[in-house]
């Protein structure tokens, strides 16, 4: 996918009309007085950290149409100063230059419930802790998706203590996984008989 879809240039992305754009021209903004009459046009471009170009063209000096046209032309000049590609993940360069691998050498996809999330504080997939505002655990929770349902069982730290509540949640997660495996076996057996 990385090879087929190279990153876009920063210039191309900056020339894209955003949803909140009211002028229809990216980087060109009309300024209004309190009564709603246009006072001027601004051409602005963000080139990078600490580099923001902006130029104002007043309606009283240039006239409404001429001020807008000057702002559009200035925006095009500002875009010429923008170089490079959009920011990409540091590992993406390695992916783009890595030799192609045969499809059969790719790792098998992992089941959704077996992927370790970066937000997991327990170190065990499917076991998480709920914490109070001071960051102390209040309960440990074991969760497992079972078809369209989700099994969940929690253990209070106040009742069981932190280590015991965590151990109970780990044991509950194992039970949930066994239940899920048994249901999957039953489902595959019933599909074979049908």
N, C-alpha and C positions, 0 to 999 in steps of 0.2 A: 504494500500500500504506500509506503514512504517513497519508493522509487517511482511509482505511477503518478503520485501527486506531489510535485516539488513545492516548496514554500513560495508563496506569492511575494512579489516585491513590496517593500514598504510604500513606495510611490503609488502602486496600484491600489493598495488597501486604503491609503489616505484619500484617494480620489473616489471612494465609494460613498454614495449618499446614505446617511444614517436616518433612522426613523424620526429622530427629533429635529431634523433639518427643516427649516421653514422656507429657506430661500430657493431650494432645489439645486443649489450649487455647493458641493462640499467645501468647507473652509471659508465660505463667504457668508457673512452675517449682516443683516440690516439692523441699524440702531434706530429707535423711535423716541420721540419726546413724550412727556406725560399725556399729551392729547392724542397720541397715536400717529403723528405725522413723522415720516422718515427724516432723520437728521444726518445719516451717513451710512457708509458701507465699510466693513472691516474685512480684510483678507488675513487669515491666520493659519499658521502651520506649525505643528510640533515636530521638530527635527530629532529630538532626543533630550536626555537629562540636561537641563540648563539652557537648552536652545529652543526658544519659542519665538517664531517670527510673527509680527503683527503690524499691519499698516492700515491707517484710517483715511477714508476719502469722504469729505464733508459734502453734503447736498448743497449747502449755501455757496460753496466755492466752485463746485463742478457741475451742479445740476443733478437731478435724481438719476437720469439714465446714464450720464457720463460717469458718475460716481460708482454706479454698479459695474459698468464695463471696465473701469480702471481697477476695481477690486478683483474682478475675475481674472484680468490679465496679471495682476500682482500675485494672485494665488498660483497661477501657472508658473511664474518665475520662482516662487518659493518652492514649489514641488520639484523643480529642476535641481535644487540643492539637496534633496532627499535621496539617499543612496542605500543600497543593501537590501537584504531580505528581511521579512518579518522575523521576530524573535522565535526561535525554535528550541525544542528541548535539547540539552547538551548531548544526549545520546543519539539524537536523530542523525547526526553526521556519520556516526559509526554504522547505523542501520543502512544509510544510503550507499556507503562504500563497501559494506560487507558482501562477500560472495553469495550468490543465490543458493538457497538450500532446497533440496528436493522435498516435495510435500510429505513424503513418508518419513523424513527425518525430523519433522516438526513435532514438538511435544503434544501429547493428547490434551484436549481441552479439559479443564478442571470443572468439577461440579460446583455450582454456585455456593453451596453450603460448606465447601471445603477450602475456600479462599480466605487467607488471613488478611484482614483489613488493617490499614495503618492506624485506625482509631481504636483498635482493640487494646485494652489496658491489661488484660489478663494473660496474654500470651497463648491462649487456647481458643481456637475457632469455635464460635457459638456461645462463648462464656464471656459476659461483660459485667462491669460493676456500675451501679448508679451511685453518684456522689453528691454530697451536700455542697453548700456554697463555699465551704472552706476546703473542698477537695478531698474530704474523708469519705470512704465508701460507706453507704448506708445499707446496700443490699447487693447480692450477687445474683445474676440472672442467667439461666440456661435457655437458649432459644434454638429451635430447629424448624425449618419449613417442611411441611408434610403435605405435598400436593398444593391445594389452594388454601390450606389452613396453616397456622403457625403454632407450634407447641411452645409454651413458655412456662418456666417455673422459677420462682425467686426465693431467696433465703436471706432473712434479715441479719445484719451484722449485730444489731442490738440483742437479738435472741441467741444467736449461735456464736458470735465472735467472728472476726474478719477471716481468719484462716479456715475455720470450720465451715463458714458460709460458702467460701470459695470452693472447698473440697466437696460440699454437697452439690453445688452448682455443676462442677465438673462431672460428678457421678450422674446427675440428672441428665446432662448432655449426652453421656454414654448411653443411658437408657433410651433417650429420644432417638439417637442414631440407630440403635438396635431395632426399635419399633419401626423406624423408617425403612430399614433394610428388609425387615420381615414383610412389610406391606408391599415393597417393590418386588420381592420374591413371589408373593401371592399374586400380584398383578401379572407378572410375566408368565406364571404357571397357568393362570386363567386365560391369557391370550393364546398360549400354546394349545390349550384344549379347545378353544373356539376356532 
